[in-house]
Amino acid sequence: MDEVTLRALCLLEEAQAGAAARVLGVAESALREPTGEISDGPAAMHFARVVALTRLGELRAAISAADLMLAAADREGSAGWRSCALSLRATRRLRLGGQDMAEYDIEAVLRDLVSAETALLADEPNPVITGNAHTGIAIGYAQLRLYELAAPQFEAAYEAACRAAYPDNGNRAMWLCNLAELNLLWALELYQVGQVAEAEQHTTAAEGYAMRAAAEASGRKAEVWRLSALLFAACARADRQDPAGAAADIPRYTDLLRTHGLPEHQQEMLLCRPFHAVALRRSGRPEEALRVIEDAVALLSPDADWLISAAVHRTHAVLLAVNGSPDARAGLTYGDALAELLWRQRHRWLHTAMTMQSYDALRWQHEQAERAAQTDPLTGVANRRGLDRFLRNLADPGAADHPVAVLAVDIDRFKHINDSLGHSTGDDVLRAVAQLLTTSVRQGDFVARLGGDEFVAILPGADATLAQLVAQRTVEAVAGLTAWQANVSVGVACGPAYSLDQALSHADSAMYAAKRAGGNQASCTSA
């Protein structure tokens, strides 16, 4: 993992541990290092800044910071950081909408989450960034109760943490706990709409994930993850095969988690209360069940997760109704009707998200096909079709007078390399030359393979002096290859964009002049 990413992830942990103000200052200082402007810093540091601003309650500033992170990710060509930026923006928008109805825009949130998924269709080599990206998407979908879409993202994050390059920091157990908790929440909502069999399927799944999490807990917070996992497993047994065991285990594990500093109002501590009450009732202890759920009602705060709040109140109403309370029955009827409406709303959001996913996947496949048609499969640079498209875009009427430099590059004695070392080695040389030419030009310049051993580079806005520097750098880089003895001849020509065809022709002539002069050199002419 590169140093900037590692530093940013350390800052992320600090921000989440309560040092958000300090992290914000450090992140902004690091972002200004390249140019003095926050916007020009690396995407990894923008990530830390977004999280710090969120922790400080600055949601609008966090959304603007996510926009800057998105621009940085695109600048760096990072699919993983792009995905993280989009999911960060989505979840901050969702939270802001909860505070201010004028900012409530579910379609925009879904669009960002789906786009974040689509971004990960491109390969992200860093498994830590990949894990964070999948987690961000999963959290967004989970907040919208789109369980079907959140679960695969948590699973993908877990798989990323299983890669050899991933540090052993406890994240595998965390994501398995996330999956257990997600299935318990899913079950709670299913119970509220009367789908008992389906709910029990999800408590079964929750127990499986929880037991795996307990077995795989590691890292600095291993004991906390192990206890959380065992608590979730106990909750999952409450409505199924072992209510008496669950009734004993739930308070035992919550007491142990309190010794590790988890407060009563934390989500997993509140989530266990309805399951504890159900386990007690099913074990023949209705009075204790009622006391547990009444304590839970008293613990609920205005900002508690609404689904957990609804489950606590519904369980309370059920227990009161069992005891013959007519008011409880009326409240239960109203609550069930409201739960049904919210379940239908959830399905509408799910349908919208899945439609967006299908459209984005098709669009991405089309773009990949277009890109493949314009890319040389051997070297990875553009082919002649890609060059033609770039030249068409460069011929914009508003930029006709802008200067352009052209480099024509040809490998010296390439036939001899093929004949003496074999075509496989010749292919390796072509790939190496393409890579060196790509790294020799500037960001935004264009490199293409015309066929055989011929390449061309287009440098918009470059003058003859800069073009010659790039050409000489390319010649020296190829000559410095140690695996094979290879050289290139480079022809350089400059001129206005409107006479680009002429510049290409002159660069080709200059390249042949370099070859006649012995090769391994650059020759310059003007258009």
Secondary structure, DSSP 4 states (H G I P E B T S, - for coil): --HHHHHHHHHHHHHHTT-HHHHHHHHHHHHHTTTS-GGGS-HHHHHHHHHHHHHTT-HHHHHHHHHHHHHHHHHHT-HHHHHHHHHHHHHHHHHHHHH-GGG--HHHHHHHHHHHHHHTTS----HHHHHHHHHHHHHHHHHTT-HHHHHHHHHHHHHHHTSTTS--SSHHHHHHHHHHHHHHHHHHHHHHTT-HHHHHHHHHHHHHHHHHHHHH--STTHHHHHHHHHHHHHHHHTTTT-HHHHHHHHHHHHHHHHHTT--TTSHHHHHHHHHHHHHHHHTT-HHHHHHHHHHHHHH--TTS-HHHHHHHHHHHHHHHHHTT-HHHHHHHHHHHHHHHHHHHHHHHHHHHHHHHHHHHHHHHHHHHHHHHHTB-TTTSSB-HHHHHHHHHHHT-GGGTTSEEEEEEEEETTHHHHHHHH-HHHHHHHHHHHHHHHHHHS-TT-EEEEEETTEEEEEEET--HHHHHHHHHHHHHHHHT-SSS---EEEEEEEEEGGGHHHHHHHHHHHHHHHHHTTSSEEEEEE-
